[in-house]
């Protein structure tokens, strides 16, 4: 295998190229190595292609968030059922909308159990999301490292191109043999110009991949926070629902305290109902806020991913056709 390590300096590379003997195959190959060394002999392209595909696969798989979204929907439906089972219905239009029919104590208990199961499932999903966060950190570190490498290759290619262009110009002034100047121009400088374009395209793809991955990672981190907030609100509502049991007699706003409430049981029930309604309101607000956030970030993430997919397909297809031609 040939050694594709670049010389220590641009000056050394230019010197190696300008000292070429076009009649000597070994000398010509040595001069061409200057271009081959850029991008580490195709390593940058291979790594970029691999990392970009990983990002696209992650976006398509939507790890954890799709399942979490389904579980949040399940939790929301059970929370509304629990709200409808309260012994003291809400007043006005909202009360009529949320409480079209009263639920039996047995139905209410089933709702509590199902809501508890939804919270348990959501808690498990939160752990998956945290594991995804660690994995996304690893992908981000690999992509940042490759991005820095390609940026370095682009900078070196630009510097080498400028130095060789000046060397060819000076060679013509100095009367360097035409076969040397022609070889350097056609076999090195023109090829180098194409390599610079390839590296700039790689850099553009990697930058777009980094943007898409940043969306995925930030969204996952924010989703963890949303799930934590919603889970805490749901657990608080469940605790109050268990305290209430949803078995107490209905307490009407128009009903005067009964003699049987001498121990303050009706008042205690009403207080728990009010606390539960407030807790459910907080849960509904958190769920609505999450829905609004999800709609917004979904569009942004999809846009970044589509742009990455299109750019990656265009760049790597162009590179493949360039190699084949």
C-alpha positions as CSV (number, residue, x, y, z in Angstrom):
1,X,0.0,0.0,0.0
2,X,1.3,3.4,-0.9
3,X,2.1,5.9,1.8
4,X,-0.5,8.7,1.5
5,X,0.8,10.9,4.3
6,X,1.3,14.5,3.2
7,X,4.7,16.2,3.5
8,X,5.3,18.4,6.5
9,X,4.8,21.7,4.7
10,X,3.2,23.3,1.6
11,X,6.7,24.4,0.5
12,X,7.9,20.8,0.5
13,X,4.9,19.6,-1.5
14,X,5.4,22.3,-4.1
15,X,9.1,21.5,-4.3
16,X,8.4,17.8,-4.9
17,X,5.9,18.6,-7.6
18,X,8.1,21.2,-9.5
19,X,11.1,18.8,-9.4
20,X,9.1,16.2,-11.3
21,X,10.7,14.4,-14.3
22,X,7.8,13.8,-16.7
23,X,9.8,11.0,-18.4
24,X,10.1,9.0,-15.1
25,X,7.0,7.1,-14.0
26,X,8.1,7.0,-10.4
27,X,8.7,10.7,-10.4
28,X,5.3,11.4,-11.9
29,X,3.7,9.1,-9.3
30,X,5.5,11.0,-6.5
31,X,4.1,14.3,-7.8
32,X,0.6,12.9,-8.1
33,X,0.7,11.8,-4.4
34,X,0.4,15.4,-3.4
35,X,-3.2,15.4,-4.6
36,X,-3.9,11.9,-3.4
37,X,-2.8,12.8,0.1
38,X,-5.5,15.4,0.4
39,X,-8.5,13.8,2.0
40,X,-6.2,11.0,3.2
41,X,-6.6,9.0,0.0
42,X,-10.4,8.9,0.1
43,X,-10.7,8.3,3.8
44,X,-12.5,11.6,4.3
45,X,-15.1,10.7,1.7
46,X,-15.7,7.3,3.1
47,X,-16.0,8.5,6.7
48,X,-18.3,11.4,5.7
49,X,-20.5,9.0,3.7
50,X,-20.7,6.7,6.7
51,X,-21.5,9.4,9.2
52,X,-24.0,11.1,7.0
53,X,-25.8,7.8,6.5
54,X,-25.8,7.3,10.2
55,X,-27.5,10.6,10.8
56,X,-30.1,9.9,8.1
57,X,-30.8,6.5,9.6
58,X,-31.2,8.0,13.1
59,X,-33.6,10.6,11.7
60,X,-35.6,8.0,9.9
61,X,-35.7,5.6,12.9
62,X,-36.8,8.5,15.1
63,X,-35.4,6.6,18.1
64,X,-37.6,6.7,21.2
65,X,-39.6,9.8,20.3
66,X,-42.3,8.1,18.2
67,X,-43.0,5.6,20.9
68,X,-43.0,8.3,23.5
69,X,-45.4,10.4,21.5
70,X,-47.8,7.4,21.3
71,X,-47.5,6.9,25.0
72,X,-48.2,10.6,25.7
73,X,-51.3,10.4,23.6
74,X,-52.4,7.3,25.6
75,X,-51.7,9.2,28.9
76,X,-53.7,12.2,27.7
77,X,-56.7,10.1,26.9
78,X,-56.6,8.5,30.3
79,X,-56.2,11.8,32.0
80,X,-59.3,13.1,30.3
81,X,-61.2,10.0,31.3
82,X,-60.1,10.6,34.9
83,X,-61.2,14.2,34.7
84,X,-64.6,13.0,33.5
85,X,-64.9,10.6,36.5
86,X,-64.6,13.3,39.1
87,X,-67.5,13.4,41.6
88,X,-67.7,17.2,41.3
89,X,-68.1,18.1,37.6
90,X,-66.7,21.3,36.2
91,X,-69.1,24.2,35.7
92,X,-70.2,25.7,32.4
93,X,-69.5,24.7,28.9
94,X,-66.1,23.1,29.7
95,X,-67.8,20.9,32.3
96,X,-70.4,19.7,29.7
97,X,-67.7,19.0,27.1
98,X,-65.5,17.1,29.5
99,X,-68.3,15.3,31.3
100,X,-70.9,14.2,28.7
101,X,-71.7,11.3,30.9
102,X,-70.7,10.3,34.4
103,X,-68.5,7.3,34.9
104,X,-69.2,4.5,37.4
105,X,-66.8,4.0,40.3
106,X,-65.6,0.8,38.7
107,X,-64.9,2.6,35.4
108,X,-63.1,5.3,37.3
109,X,-60.9,2.7,39.1
110,X,-60.1,1.1,35.8
111,X,-59.1,4.5,34.4
112,X,-56.8,5.1,37.3
113,X,-55.1,1.7,36.7
114,X,-54.8,2.4,33.0
115,X,-53.4,5.8,33.6
116,X,-50.9,4.3,36.1
117,X,-49.8,1.8,33.3
118,X,-49.4,4.8,30.9
119,X,-47.2,6.6,33.4
120,X,-45.1,3.4,33.9
121,X,-44.7,3.0,30.1
122,X,-43.7,6.7,29.8
123,X,-41.1,6.2,32.6
124,X,-39.5,3.3,30.7
125,X,-39.5,5.4,27.5
126,X,-37.7,8.2,29.4
127,X,-34.9,5.8,30.1
128,X,-34.7,4.9,26.5
129,X,-34.5,8.6,25.6
130,X,-31.6,9.0,28.1
131,X,-29.8,6.2,26.5
132,X,-30.4,7.8,23.1
133,X,-28.9,11.0,24.5
134,X,-25.6,9.2,25.3
135,X,-25.6,7.6,21.8
136,X,-26.2,10.9,20.1
137,X,-23.3,12.4,22.1
138,X,-21.1,9.7,20.6
139,X,-22.3,10.4,17.0
140,X,-21.9,14.1,17.5
141,X,-18.3,13.7,18.8
142,X,-17.4,11.5,15.7
143,X,-19.0,14.0,13.3
144,X,-17.3,17.0,14.9
145,X,-14.0,15.2,14.7
146,X,-14.5,14.4,11.0
147,X,-15.8,17.9,10.3
148,X,-12.5,19.3,11.7
149,X,-10.5,17.0,9.6
150,X,-12.3,17.9,6.4
151,X,-12.0,21.6,7.3
152,X,-8.3,21.1,7.6
153,X,-8.1,19.3,4.3
154,X,-10.0,22.1,2.6
155,X,-7.7,24.7,4.1
156,X,-4.6,22.8,3.0
157,X,-6.0,22.2,-0.5
158,X,-6.6,26.0,-0.9
159,X,-3.1,26.8,0.3
160,X,-1.5,24.2,-1.9
161,X,-3.5,25.3,-4.9
162,X,-2.5,28.9,-4.4
163,X,1.2,28.0,-3.9
164,X,1.3,25.7,-7.0
165,X,-0.5,28.2,-9.2
166,X,2.2,30.8,-8.2
167,X,5.0,28.2,-8.8
168,X,3.7,27.4,-12.3
169,X,3.5,31.1,-13.1
170,X,7.1,31.6,-11.9
171,X,8.2,28.5,-13.8
172,X,7.0,29.9,-17.0
173,X,8.8,33.2,-16.3
174,X,12.0,31.3,-15.4
175,X,11.9,29.2,-18.6
176,X,11.3,25.8,-16.9
177,X,11.0,23.1,-19.6
178,X,7.5,23.1,-21.1
179,X,6.9,19.4,-20.5
180,X,7.4,20.0,-16.7
181,X,5.0,23.0,-16.7
182,X,2.5,21.1,-18.8
183,X,2.6,18.0,-16.6
184,X,2.2,20.1,-13.4
185,X,-0.7,22.0,-14.9
186,X,-2.6,19.1,-16.3
187,X,-1.7,16.2,-14.0
188,X,-1.4,18.0,-10.6
189,X,-2.9,21.5,-10.6
190,X,-6.1,20.7,-12.6
191,X,-6.6,17.5,-10.6
192,X,-6.1,19.5,-7.4
193,X,-8.7,22.0,-8.4
194,X,-11.2,19.1,-8.7
195,X,-10.1,17.7,-5.4
196,X,-10.7,21.1,-3.8
197,X,-14.2,21.1,-5.1
198,X,-14.8,17.5,-3.8
199,X,-13.5,18.5,-0.3
200,X,-15.6,21.6,-0.2
201,X,-18.7,19.5,-1.1
202,X,-17.8,17.0,1.6
203,X,-17.5,19.9,4.1
204,X,-20.9,21.1,3.1
205,X,-22.5,17.7,3.6
206,X,-20.8,17.2,6.9
207,X,-21.9,20.7,8.1
208,X,-25.5,19.9,7.1
209,X,-25.2,16.5,8.9
210,X,-24.0,18.3,12.0
211,X,-27.0,20.7,11.8
212,X,-29.4,17.8,11.4
213,X,-27.8,15.9,14.2
214,X,-27.9,18.9,16.5
215,X,-31.7,19.1,15.9
216,X,-32.1,15.5,16.8
217,X,-29.9,15.8,19.9
218,X,-31.5,19.0,21.1
219,X,-35.0,17.6,20.5
220,X,-34.2,14.4,22.4
221,X,-32.8,16.4,25.3
222,X,-35.9,18.7,25.4
223,X,-38.2,15.7,25.0
224,X,-36.6,14.2,28.1
225,X,-37.4,17.4,30.0
226,X,-41.0,17.4,28.8
227,X,-41.5,13.8,29.7
228,X,-40.2,14.4,33.2
229,X,-42.5,17.3,33.7
230,X,-45.5,15.5,32.3
231,X,-44.7,12.3,34.3
232,X,-44.5,14.3,37.6
233,X,-47.8,16.0,36.9
234,X,-49.4,12.7,36.1
235,X,-48.1,11.0,39.2
236,X,-49.4,13.9,41.3
237,X,-52.9,13.5,39.7
238,X,-52.8,9.8,40.3
239,X,-51.9,10.2,44.0
240,X,-54.8,12.6,44.5
241,X,-57.1,10.3,42.5
242,X,-56.2,7.4,44.7
243,X,-56.8,9.5,47.8
244,X,-60.2,10.5,46.4
245,X,-60.8,7.0,45.1
246,X,-63.5,8.5,42.8
247,X,-65.9,6.6,45.0
248,X,-67.2,9.6,47.1
249,X,-70.8,10.7,46.6
250,X,-71.1,13.5,44.0
251,X,-70.8,16.9,45.6
252,X,-73.0,19.4,43.8
253,X,-72.3,23.1,43.9
254,X,-76.0,23.7,44.7
255,X,-76.1,21.2,47.5
256,X,-76.1,22.3,51.1
257,X,-73.9,20.4,53.6
258,X,-75.7,17.3,54.9
259,X,-76.1,16.3,58.5
260,X,-74.1,13.1,57.6
261,X,-71.1,15.4,56.9
262,X,-70.7,16.2,60.5
263,X,-67.1,15.0,60.4
264,X,-66.3,17.3,57.4
265,X,-66.1,14.4,55.0
266,X,-67.9,16.3,52.2
267,X,-65.6,19.3,52.6
268,X,-62.5,17.1,52.6
269,X,-63.8,15.4,49.4
270,X,-64.4,18.7,47.7
271,X,-60.9,19.9,48.6
272,X,-59.3,16.8,47.1
273,X,-61.5,17.1,44.0
274,X,-60.4,20.7,43.6
275,X,-56.7,19.8,44.1
276,X,-57.1,17.0,41.5
277,X,-58.8,19.3,39.0
278,X,-55.9,21.7,39.4
279,X,-53.4,19.0,39.0
280,X,-55.1,17.7,35.9
281,X,-55.2,21.2,34.5
282,X,-51.4,21.4,35.0
283,X,-51.0,18.0,33.2
284,X,-53.2,19.2,30.3
285,X,-51.2,22.4,30.0
286,X,-47.9,20.4,29.9
287,X,-49.3,18.1,27.3
288,X,-50.6,21.0,25.1
289,X,-47.3,22.7,25.4
290,X,-45.5,19.6,24.3
291,X,-47.9,19.2,21.3
292,X,-47.1,22.8,20.2
293,X,-43.4,22.2,20.6
294,X,-43.4,18.9,18.7
295,X,-45.3,20.5,15.8
296,X,-42.7,23.3,15.5
297,X,-39.5,21.2,15.9
298,X,-40.8,18.4,13.6
299,X,-40.9,20.8,10.7
300,X,-37.5,22.2,11.5
301,X,-35.9,18.8,11.9
302,X,-37.6,17.4,8.8
303,X,-36.3,20.4,6.7
304,X,-32.7,19.8,8.0
305,X,-32.9,16.1,7.3
306,X,-34.4,16.5,3.8
307,X,-31.7,19.0,2.9
308,X,-29.0,16.6,4.2
309,X,-30.4,13.7,2.2
310,X,-30.7,15.7,-1.0
311,X,-27.2,17.3,-0.7
312,X,-25.6,13.9,0.3
313,X,-27.2,12.2,-2.7
314,X,-26.1,14.9,-5.1
315,X,-22.5,15.1,-3.8
316,X,-21.7,11.4,-3.5
317,X,-23.4,10.7,-6.9
318,X,-21.2,13.5,-8.5
319,X,-18.1,12.0,-6.8
320,X,-19.0,8.5,-8.1
321,X,-19.5,9.8,-11.6
322,X,-16.3,11.7,-11.4
323,X,-14.4,8.6,-10.4
324,X,-16.0,6.5,-13.1
325,X,-15.3,9.0,-15.8
